[in-house]
Amino acid sequence: MLLPRYSLRTTLIGVTVCAVLFLIAGEALQGHAWAIVITVTVVCILGMFAVHASLYLLASSLGKIIGVPISPARTNQGGMQTSSDQQFPPTFDENEEST
């Protein structure tokens, strides 16, 4: 889940952070050097996240199109696990012999 505890408080904090960033961007447009540095830094970080997300989506979609098998995971005992942990326990057939 992307935002597990999304509330009015979270919204107000987000609005406040955006207001401060836009206030700094306004100061950057007026020519203040410190504001230009902060604005360029924030834009570069957001651009880096956008490029990272787009490359992840590209690689993920290509993997689904090509059908790349899922690589096995290592367990905490040092073994390899190729199946999911979310499987149901094995069912016992009444006709099967028990040993």
Secondary structure, 3 states (H helix, E strand, C coil): CCCCCCCHHHHHHHHHHHHHHHHHHHHHHCCCHHHHHHHHHHHHHHHHHHHHHHHHHHHHHHHHHHCCCCCCEECCCCCEECCCCCCCCCCCCCCCCCC
